Amino acid sequence: MIDIVKIVKVESLGGYRLRLRFSDRSEGERDFSDILGEGGPMVDALRDQKLFAQVFLEFGTLSWPNGFDLDSIALHDEMQRAGLLRQTAA
């Protein structure tokens, strides 16, 4: 069974780095430069750091004004495998 993990808080740290807190009380920082390097019409616009910094949460998912979003569960699992998450107190 897949746990439904949502992002409950996002903070832009400058550049393409974000601090994320998930609903399972884990949090961590991730640099999204690798995703932006892949290119594509939706991603190319996010190379503008001002637009990237406009990230917001929509139904627990990272979203941007241009309509691009990232799956919270896949992002959580990837960050966990990479050792980028730590548990926080409530």
C-alpha positions as CSV (number, residue, x, y, z in Angstrom):
1,M,0.0,0.0,0.0
2,I,1.3,3.4,-0.9
3,D,1.2,6.0,1.8
4,I,-0.4,9.3,0.7
5,V,2.3,11.8,1.5
6,K,1.7,15.5,0.8
7,I,3.9,18.5,1.1
8,V,2.6,20.7,3.9
9,K,5.2,23.5,3.7
10,V,7.6,24.8,1.0
11,E,10.3,27.5,1.4
12,S,12.4,28.9,-1.4
13,L,16.0,29.0,-0.4
14,G,17.3,30.9,-3.5
15,G,18.6,29.6,-6.7
16,Y,16.7,26.4,-7.5
17,R,16.7,25.1,-3.9
18,L,13.6,24.4,-1.8
19,R,13.1,23.3,1.7
20,L,10.1,20.9,1.9
21,R,8.1,19.5,4.9
22,F,6.0,16.5,4.2
23,S,2.8,15.3,6.0
24,D,4.8,12.4,7.6
25,R,6.8,15.0,9.5
26,S,9.9,14.5,7.4
27,E,11.7,17.5,5.9
28,G,14.7,18.3,3.7
29,E,16.2,20.5,1.1
30,R,16.5,19.7,-2.6
31,D,18.2,21.5,-5.5
32,F,16.0,21.2,-8.6
33,S,18.7,22.2,-11.1
34,D,18.7,18.7,-12.4
35,I,15.1,18.8,-13.4
36,L,15.5,22.2,-15.0
37,G,18.4,20.9,-16.9
38,E,16.3,18.3,-18.6
39,G,14.4,21.0,-20.5
40,G,11.0,21.0,-22.1
41,P,8.3,23.6,-22.6
42,M,7.0,23.6,-19.0
43,V,10.4,23.4,-17.4
44,D,12.2,26.0,-19.5
45,A,10.2,28.8,-18.1
46,L,11.3,27.9,-14.5
47,R,14.9,28.6,-15.3
48,D,13.9,32.2,-14.5
49,Q,14.7,32.2,-10.8
50,K,12.0,34.7,-10.1
51,L,9.3,32.4,-11.5
52,F,10.9,29.4,-9.8
53,A,10.6,31.2,-6.5
54,Q,6.9,31.6,-7.0
55,V,6.4,28.0,-6.1
56,F,3.2,27.3,-4.1
57,L,1.3,24.3,-2.8
58,E,-1.8,23.0,-4.5
59,F,-3.5,20.0,-2.8
60,G,-0.1,19.1,-1.2
61,T,1.8,19.2,-4.5
62,L,4.6,21.6,-5.6
63,S,3.1,23.9,-8.3
64,W,4.2,26.9,-10.3
65,P,2.2,29.7,-12.0
66,N,2.9,28.2,-15.4
67,G,1.0,25.0,-14.5
68,F,4.1,22.8,-13.9
69,D,3.8,20.5,-10.8
70,L,5.7,17.6,-9.2
71,D,4.3,14.5,-7.7
72,S,4.7,14.6,-3.9
73,I,4.9,10.9,-3.3
74,A,7.6,10.4,-6.0
75,L,9.5,13.4,-4.7
76,H,9.4,12.2,-1.1
77,D,10.5,8.7,-2.1
78,E,13.4,10.1,-4.2
79,M,14.5,12.4,-1.4
80,Q,14.3,9.5,1.1
81,R,16.4,7.2,-1.0
82,A,19.0,10.0,-1.5
83,G,19.2,10.6,2.3
84,L,17.9,14.1,2.0
85,L,15.1,13.7,4.6
86,R,15.1,13.9,8.4
87,Q,12.3,13.4,10.8
88,T,11.1,16.5,12.7
89,A,9.2,17.0,15.9
90,A,5.5,17.7,15.4
